[in-house]
Amino acid sequence: MAVSDHDKMFARVLLMMQALQERKSIPIDELAEEHNVSDRTIRRDVERMHFFPIELRKNIVYLDEHYDITALALEQEELLVAELALNSIHGIDEKTDKKLHAIRAKLVNPLFFNPYNIKKEGFQEINMDSELLNKIEDAISKRNTSKVTSNEITSTVLPYKVTAFDGIWYLLARDTEDKKIKTYLIANITEFRASTHVFSKTYADIDAVLENVHTAWFEDGNSFEVKVRVKEEIAHYFKLKKHLTSQEILKENKDGSLLVSFTVSTDEDVDNLIKAWLPHIEVISPSRFRKRLISELENYLKDLKNLSL
Protein backbone atom coordinates (compact mmCIF):
# COMPACT_ATOMS: atom_id res chain seq x y z
CA MET A 1 0.00 0.00 0.00
CA ALA A 2 1.36 3.44 -0.97
CA VAL A 3 2.43 5.73 1.83
CA SER A 4 0.33 8.92 1.91
CA ASP A 5 1.85 12.41 2.07
CA HIS A 6 0.31 12.80 5.53
CA ASP A 7 2.03 9.62 6.77
CA LYS A 8 5.34 10.81 5.34
CA MET A 9 4.90 14.16 7.04
CA PHE A 10 4.06 12.54 10.37
CA ALA A 11 7.09 10.23 10.18
CA ARG A 12 9.34 13.15 9.27
CA VAL A 13 8.07 15.32 12.14
CA LEU A 14 8.48 12.45 14.58
CA LEU A 15 12.10 11.88 13.51
CA MET A 16 12.82 15.61 13.63
CA MET A 17 11.45 15.83 17.17
CA GLN A 18 13.58 12.88 18.25
CA ALA A 19 16.69 14.46 16.72
CA LEU A 20 15.97 17.83 18.35
CA GLN A 21 15.51 16.17 21.72
CA GLU A 22 19.07 14.86 21.43
CA ARG A 23 20.81 17.80 19.74
CA LYS A 24 18.59 20.82 20.66
CA SER A 25 19.47 22.66 17.40
CA ILE A 26 19.72 21.53 13.77
CA PRO A 27 20.24 23.60 10.58
CA ILE A 28 17.30 23.54 8.15
CA ASP A 29 19.43 22.47 5.19
CA GLU A 30 20.71 19.49 7.18
CA LEU A 31 17.15 18.37 8.00
CA ALA A 32 16.09 18.88 4.38
CA GLU A 33 18.97 16.76 3.10
CA GLU A 34 18.39 14.04 5.69
CA HIS A 35 14.69 13.72 4.79
CA ASN A 36 15.15 14.37 1.06
CA VAL A 37 12.77 17.36 1.00
CA SER A 38 13.12 21.09 0.34
CA ASP A 39 13.99 23.74 2.92
CA ARG A 40 10.46 25.09 2.46
CA THR A 41 8.96 21.73 3.48
CA ILE A 42 11.01 21.72 6.69
CA ARG A 43 9.84 25.27 7.45
CA ARG A 44 6.23 24.12 7.08
CA ASP A 45 6.93 21.18 9.38
CA VAL A 46 8.28 23.61 11.99
CA GLU A 47 5.05 25.63 11.65
CA ARG A 48 3.07 22.43 12.34
CA MET A 49 5.06 21.91 15.56
CA HIS A 50 4.36 25.43 16.84
CA PHE A 51 2.79 24.18 20.07
CA PHE A 52 6.15 22.78 21.18
CA PRO A 53 8.90 25.16 22.41
CA ILE A 54 10.55 25.25 18.98
CA GLU A 55 12.00 28.33 17.29
CA LEU A 56 13.46 29.02 13.85
CA ARG A 57 16.32 31.52 13.90
CA LYS A 58 18.76 32.20 11.06
CA ASN A 59 17.84 28.95 9.28
CA ILE A 60 18.44 26.84 12.39
CA VAL A 61 15.67 24.97 14.24
CA TYR A 62 15.99 25.19 18.04
CA LEU A 63 14.27 23.19 20.78
CA ASP A 64 14.15 24.81 24.23
CA GLU A 65 17.16 23.27 26.01
CA HIS A 66 15.16 22.85 29.23
CA TYR A 67 12.32 21.00 27.53
CA ASP A 68 12.31 17.23 27.91
CA ILE A 69 9.63 15.44 25.94
CA THR A 70 10.55 12.16 27.59
CA ALA A 71 9.23 13.55 30.89
CA LEU A 72 5.67 13.61 29.56
CA ALA A 73 3.22 11.06 30.87
CA LEU A 74 2.14 10.39 27.29
CA GLU A 75 4.50 8.58 24.99
CA GLN A 76 6.27 10.83 22.49
CA GLU A 77 4.40 9.31 19.54
CA GLU A 78 1.06 9.69 21.32
CA LEU A 79 1.60 13.38 22.04
CA LEU A 80 2.70 14.08 18.48
CA VAL A 81 -0.34 12.29 17.09
CA ALA A 82 -2.61 14.35 19.33
CA GLU A 83 -0.91 17.63 18.42
CA LEU A 84 -0.89 16.96 14.67
CA ALA A 85 -4.53 15.89 14.80
CA LEU A 86 -5.51 19.09 16.60
CA ASN A 87 -3.37 21.16 14.25
CA SER A 88 -5.18 19.71 11.21
CA ILE A 89 -8.43 21.44 12.24
CA HIS A 90 -6.83 24.68 13.42
CA GLY A 91 -8.14 27.80 11.69
CA ILE A 92 -11.68 26.63 10.92
CA ASP A 93 -13.15 29.47 12.94
CA GLU A 94 -12.43 31.47 16.09
CA LYS A 95 -14.76 29.40 18.28
CA THR A 96 -13.06 26.14 17.28
CA ASP A 97 -9.60 27.62 17.84
CA LYS A 98 -10.58 28.62 21.39
CA LYS A 99 -11.74 25.06 22.09
CA LEU A 100 -8.48 23.68 20.65
CA HIS A 101 -6.51 25.93 22.98
CA ALA A 102 -8.48 24.65 25.98
CA ILE A 103 -8.01 21.02 24.89
CA ARG A 104 -4.26 21.50 24.51
CA ALA A 105 -4.01 23.07 27.95
CA LYS A 106 -5.89 20.16 29.55
CA LEU A 107 -3.89 17.61 27.57
CA VAL A 108 -0.39 18.91 28.14
CA ASN A 109 -0.18 21.16 31.21
CA PRO A 110 -1.04 18.58 33.90
CA LEU A 111 1.35 16.04 32.41
CA PHE A 112 4.65 17.66 33.13
CA PHE A 113 6.30 20.30 35.25
CA ASN A 114 9.06 22.49 33.88
CA PRO A 115 10.90 24.64 36.44
CA TYR A 116 11.69 27.18 33.69
CA ASN A 117 9.20 29.69 32.31
CA ILE A 118 10.65 31.07 29.09
CA LYS A 119 8.58 33.75 27.41
CA LYS A 120 8.90 34.07 23.67
CA GLU A 121 8.35 37.08 21.48
CA GLY A 122 4.96 37.02 19.79
CA PHE A 123 5.06 36.89 16.01
CA GLN A 124 2.62 38.15 13.43
CA GLU A 125 0.86 35.20 11.81
CA ILE A 126 2.21 34.48 8.35
CA ASN A 127 0.89 31.98 5.80
CA MET A 128 3.98 30.28 4.41
CA ASP A 129 1.85 28.53 1.79
CA SER A 130 0.54 31.81 0.34
CA GLU A 131 1.16 32.65 -3.30
CA LEU A 132 3.00 35.83 -2.29
CA LEU A 133 5.42 34.07 0.06
CA ASN A 134 6.04 31.31 -2.48
CA LYS A 135 6.96 33.91 -5.11
CA ILE A 136 9.26 35.75 -2.72
CA GLU A 137 10.95 32.52 -1.56
CA ASP A 138 11.57 31.42 -5.14
CA ALA A 139 13.01 34.81 -6.09
CA ILE A 140 15.32 34.79 -3.06
CA SER A 141 16.56 31.24 -3.67
CA LYS A 142 17.07 31.85 -7.41
CA ARG A 143 18.47 35.40 -6.87
CA ASN A 144 16.02 36.89 -9.36
CA THR A 145 15.76 40.67 -9.68
CA SER A 146 12.12 41.49 -8.86
CA LYS A 147 9.51 44.22 -8.82
CA VAL A 148 7.70 44.78 -5.53
CA THR A 149 4.63 46.99 -5.08
CA SER A 150 4.07 48.28 -1.54
CA ASN A 151 1.90 51.25 -0.53
CA GLU A 152 1.15 51.80 -4.24
CA ILE A 153 4.86 52.34 -5.00
CA THR A 154 6.62 49.86 -7.31
CA SER A 155 10.37 49.34 -6.90
CA THR A 156 12.89 47.10 -8.63
CA VAL A 157 14.76 45.18 -5.96
CA LEU A 158 17.23 42.41 -5.26
CA PRO A 159 15.37 40.25 -2.70
CA TYR A 160 17.60 38.92 0.10
CA LYS A 161 15.63 37.65 3.09
CA VAL A 162 12.23 37.43 4.75
CA THR A 163 12.90 38.54 8.32
CA ALA A 164 11.06 39.71 11.43
CA PHE A 165 11.53 42.85 13.51
CA ASP A 166 9.59 43.03 16.78
CA GLY A 167 7.52 40.06 15.59
CA ILE A 168 6.43 41.74 12.32
CA TRP A 169 7.49 40.19 8.97
CA TYR A 170 9.37 42.14 6.31
CA LEU A 171 11.10 41.54 2.99
CA LEU A 172 14.71 42.68 3.16
CA ALA A 173 15.83 43.79 -0.32
CA ARG A 174 18.19 46.20 -2.08
CA ASP A 175 16.55 48.96 -4.13
CA THR A 176 18.32 48.99 -7.51
CA GLU A 177 17.71 52.74 -7.93
CA ASP A 178 19.53 54.10 -4.87
CA LYS A 179 21.47 50.86 -4.14
CA LYS A 180 20.32 50.81 -0.50
CA ILE A 181 18.98 47.86 1.50
CA LYS A 182 15.39 48.50 2.59
CA THR A 183 12.56 46.72 4.37
CA TYR A 184 9.14 46.13 2.85
CA LEU A 185 6.30 45.21 5.20
CA ILE A 186 4.95 41.86 3.96
CA ALA A 187 1.40 42.85 4.90
CA ASN A 188 1.65 45.92 2.63
CA ILE A 189 3.00 44.12 -0.46
CA THR A 190 0.21 43.98 -3.04
CA GLU A 191 2.24 42.60 -5.94
CA PHE A 192 5.53 40.79 -6.40
CA ARG A 193 6.92 39.83 -9.80
CA ALA A 194 10.28 38.10 -10.31
CA SER A 195 12.25 38.46 -13.54
CA THR A 196 14.61 35.91 -15.09
CA HIS A 197 17.62 38.15 -14.45
CA VAL A 198 19.96 36.63 -11.85
CA PHE A 199 21.91 38.95 -9.55
CA SER A 200 25.10 38.02 -7.72
CA LYS A 201 25.26 38.57 -3.97
CA THR A 202 26.46 36.31 -1.20
CA TYR A 203 23.92 35.79 1.58
CA ALA A 204 26.75 35.72 4.11
CA ASP A 205 27.05 39.48 3.52
CA ILE A 206 23.35 39.93 4.26
CA ASP A 207 23.58 37.89 7.45
CA ALA A 208 26.40 40.19 8.56
CA VAL A 209 24.16 43.21 7.91
CA LEU A 210 21.30 41.64 9.88
CA GLU A 211 23.60 41.00 12.85
CA ASN A 212 23.81 44.76 13.41
CA VAL A 213 20.27 45.73 12.41
CA HIS A 214 17.99 46.51 15.36
CA THR A 215 14.76 47.76 13.78
CA ALA A 216 12.92 47.78 10.47
CA TRP A 217 13.77 51.49 10.13
CA PHE A 218 17.53 51.06 9.84
CA GLU A 219 19.28 53.23 7.26
CA ASP A 220 21.68 51.33 5.04
CA GLY A 221 25.10 52.99 4.87
CA ASN A 222 24.49 55.16 7.94
CA SER A 223 26.22 54.55 11.27
CA PHE A 224 26.81 56.60 14.42
CA GLU A 225 27.52 56.09 18.12
CA VAL A 226 25.08 56.79 20.94
CA LYS A 227 26.53 57.08 24.46
CA VAL A 228 24.36 56.81 27.56
CA ARG A 229 24.86 56.85 31.31
CA VAL A 230 23.12 53.93 32.95
CA LYS A 231 22.43 54.64 36.61
CA GLU A 232 23.34 52.22 39.38
CA GLU A 233 19.70 51.16 39.89
CA ILE A 234 19.63 49.32 36.54
CA ALA A 235 23.35 48.84 35.81
CA HIS A 236 23.26 45.11 36.55
CA TYR A 237 20.69 44.55 33.77
CA PHE A 238 23.19 45.93 31.25
CA LYS A 239 25.98 43.80 32.71
CA LEU A 240 23.86 40.66 32.42
CA LYS A 241 23.06 40.98 28.71
CA LYS A 242 23.50 43.06 25.60
CA HIS A 243 20.25 44.84 24.84
CA LEU A 244 21.52 45.55 21.31
CA THR A 245 24.23 43.56 19.56
CA SER A 246 26.41 46.67 19.33
CA GLN A 247 26.22 47.43 23.06
CA GLU A 248 29.58 48.05 24.72
CA ILE A 249 30.27 49.01 28.35
CA LEU A 250 32.95 51.71 28.10
CA LYS A 251 33.37 52.49 31.80
CA GLU A 252 32.06 51.58 35.24
CA ASN A 253 31.96 54.68 37.42
CA LYS A 254 32.67 54.85 41.16
CA ASP A 255 28.99 55.56 41.91
CA GLY A 256 28.02 52.25 40.24
CA SER A 257 26.73 53.82 37.04
CA LEU A 258 27.92 52.73 33.59
CA LEU A 259 28.97 54.56 30.44
CA VAL A 260 27.50 52.47 27.62
CA SER A 261 27.73 52.92 23.86
CA PHE A 262 25.59 51.63 20.98
CA THR A 263 26.43 51.77 17.28
CA VAL A 264 23.21 52.35 15.35
CA SER A 265 22.03 53.52 11.93
CA THR A 266 19.02 55.59 13.02
CA ASP A 267 17.61 57.08 16.23
CA GLU A 268 14.80 54.52 16.24
CA ASP A 269 17.32 51.72 16.73
CA VAL A 270 17.87 52.78 20.34
CA ASP A 271 14.98 55.19 21.01
CA ASN A 272 12.55 52.66 22.51
CA LEU A 273 15.29 51.04 24.59
CA ILE A 274 16.21 54.35 26.21
CA LYS A 275 12.61 55.35 26.86
CA ALA A 276 11.91 51.94 28.44
CA TRP A 277 14.58 52.55 31.09
CA LEU A 278 13.71 56.16 31.97
CA PRO A 279 14.37 57.82 34.39
CA HIS A 280 17.41 55.64 35.13
CA ILE A 281 19.20 56.27 31.85
CA GLU A 282 20.62 59.50 30.37
CA VAL A 283 21.71 60.25 26.80
CA ILE A 284 25.21 61.75 26.74
CA SER A 285 25.73 62.01 22.99
CA PRO A 286 25.06 62.88 20.26
CA SER A 287 23.67 66.19 21.52
CA ARG A 288 21.14 66.22 18.66
CA PHE A 289 19.59 63.00 19.94
CA ARG A 290 19.69 64.19 23.55
CA LYS A 291 17.87 67.44 22.64
CA ARG A 292 15.27 65.58 20.60
CA LEU A 293 14.53 63.19 23.47
CA ILE A 294 14.21 66.05 25.97
CA SER A 295 11.85 67.89 23.59
CA GLU A 296 9.66 64.80 23.14
CA LEU A 297 9.40 64.29 26.91
CA GLU A 298 8.57 67.96 27.51
CA ASN A 299 5.83 67.84 24.86
CA TYR A 300 4.50 64.61 26.35
CA LEU A 301 4.26 66.15 29.83
CA LYS A 302 2.67 69.29 28.38
CA ASP A 303 0.01 67.26 26.55
CA LEU A 304 -0.60 65.18 29.67
CA LYS A 305 -1.10 68.33 31.72
CA ASN A 306 -3.57 69.76 29.17
CA LEU A 307 -5.58 66.54 29.18
CA SER A 308 -5.90 66.66 32.98
CA LEU A 309 -7.27 70.21 32.96
LINZI-V57608 format. One record per helix or strand of 2 or more residues. SS is the DSSP state (h for helix, s for strand). FROM is the first residue (numbers start at 0). TO is the last residue. If there is no record, write none. Layout:
((SS & FROM & TO) (SS & FROM & TO))
This chain:
((h & 4 & 22) (s & 24 & 26) (h & 27 & 34) (h & 38 & 47) (s & 53 & 56) (s & 59 & 62) (h & 68 & 70) (h & 75 & 87) (h & 93 & 110) (h & 130 & 141) (s & 143 & 149) (s & 152 & 164) (s & 167 & 174) (s & 180 & 184) (h & 185 & 187) (s & 188 & 197) (h & 202 & 210) (s & 223 & 229) (h & 231 & 239) (s & 247 & 251) (s & 257 & 263) (h & 267 & 275) (s & 280 & 284) (h & 286 & 307))
